[in-house]
């Protein structure tokens, strides 16, 4: 099973819902709470400001979390795609 990084916030209902789904599936991931530490916020903002993947998110005036960053550098905003990528989809 592959691991990935999830950027989110403990005050974001979409993040909380995604974590519940991932935890129920027993997936391995690193959680980075962007509202918990400045280090994670800066890391996320760099990602958001430097990737085309976020263009529609920014145009829609969304934050872009939860965001799932995979070992190969690809990313998604979909918990379902994160599950598939991890190899745990059923």
Buried (B, 14 or more C-beta within 10 A) or exposed (E): EBEBBBBBBEEBEBBBEBBEBBEEBEBEBEBBBBBBEEEBBEBBEEBBEEBEBBEEBEEEEEBBBBBBBBEEEEBBBBBEBBBEBBEBEE
